[in-house]
Amino acid sequence: MAQKGGGTRKVCLPASKVRSMSAAEKKKVVNAKKSAASKGKYKRSSKSNVKGARKKGATLRDWFEKENWINVETGEPCGAKSNKKSKRGRKSR
């Protein structure tokens, strides 16, 4: 049986792209990622791919290093700790 909930639920994109997206577009991307994560998958459906996030001619390294990446759902910087409590380290009695 496959493990459930193994994927990440965060969706990070460059801030400039997130600002230009409509609420419906943001919701579509976030829901696709949550759906994939709940199935234990790492990647969301390709149907929810975002176009125009990377400038033409930019290398992948430039794209990651020079952009301001934020979480689409929360608007916080990517990599920021979430408020959810981790279940790791707890011992069951």
Rosetta blueprint (number, residue, H / E / L):
1 M L
2 A L
3 Q L
4 K L
5 G L
6 G L
7 G L
8 T L
9 R L
10 K L
11 V L
12 C E
13 L E
14 P E
15 A H
16 S H
17 K H
18 V H
19 R H
20 S H
21 M L
22 S L
23 A H
24 A H
25 E H
26 K H
27 K H
28 K H
29 V H
30 V H
31 N H
32 A H
33 K H
34 K H
35 S H
36 A H
37 A H
38 S H
39 K L
40 G L
41 K L
42 Y L
43 K L
44 R L
45 S L
46 S H
47 K H
48 S H
49 N L
50 V L
51 K L
52 G L
53 A L
54 R L
55 K L
56 K L
57 G L
58 A L
59 T L
60 L H
61 R H
62 D H
63 W H
64 F H
65 E H
66 K H
67 E L
68 N L
69 W E
70 I E
71 N E
72 V L
73 E L
74 T L
75 G L
76 E L
77 P E
78 C L
79 G L
80 A L
81 K L
82 S L
83 N L
84 K L
85 K L
86 S L
87 K L
88 R L
89 G L
90 R L
91 K L
92 S L
93 R L
